[in-house]
């Protein structure tokens, strides 16, 4: 499934937790890319990630917990 991560509405976003979440839920991701995408998201730009189907429910739950707004593309 494709997701657009639109924004993070947390008052004080936890970069490490967001980066770890992106790394765990997405397929074909390495830690440095996950951190870079976290920085891009927190700057206000939309990022696109591929989520494995087996992780869909837990991925969406984790994103909501971190106050990350997302759009499901496919």
C-alpha positions in Angstrom: 0.0 0.0 0.0 1.2 3.5 -0.8 0.9 6.2 1.8 1.5 10.0 1.7 2.7 11.3 5.0 1.3 14.8 4.9 2.2 16.4 8.2 3.0 16.0 11.9 0.7 17.9 14.3 2.5 16.9 17.5 3.5 19.9 19.7 7.0 18.5 20.2 7.6 15.8 17.6 9.9 13.0 18.6 12.3 12.7 15.6 13.7 9.4 16.7 10.3 7.8 17.2 9.1 9.1 13.8 12.2 7.9 12.1 11.9 4.5 13.8 8.3 4.2 12.8 9.0 5.0 9.1 11.8 2.4 9.1 9.6 -0.3 10.7 6.5 0.2 8.6 8.0 0.8 5.1 9.5 -1.7 2.8 13.0 -1.2 1.4 14.1 1.5 3.8 17.4 2.0 5.6 17.9 4.1 8.8 19.6 7.1 7.1 16.8 7.4 4.6 14.2 7.1 7.3 15.9 9.9 9.3 16.1 12.1 6.2 12.4 11.5 5.4 11.6 12.4 9.0 13.4 15.7 8.6 11.5 16.4 5.3 8.2 15.6 6.9 8.8 17.9 9.9 9.8 20.7 7.5 6.3 20.5 6.1 6.8 18.5 2.9 4.8 15.5 1.9 6.6 12.2 1.7 5.6 9.0 0.0 6.3 5.5 1.4 5.4 1.9 0.5 3.9 -0.1 3.4 3.9 -3.9 3.3 0.3 -5.3 3.4 0.9 -7.3 6.6 1.8 -4.1 8.5 -1.1 -2.0 7.3 -3.2 -1.9 10.5 -0.4 -1.5 12.9 1.3 1.1 10.7 -1.8 3.3 10.5 -2.3 3.0 14.3 1.4 4.0 14.9 1.1 7.0 12.6 -2.0 8.2 14.4 -0.3 7.8 17.8 2.6 10.0 16.6 0.1 12.7 15.3 1.1 12.1 11.7 -1.6 12.9 9.1 -1.5 10.5 6.1 -3.4 9.8 2.9 -3.8 6.3 1.5 -2.9 6.3 -2.2 -3.3 2.6 -3.0 
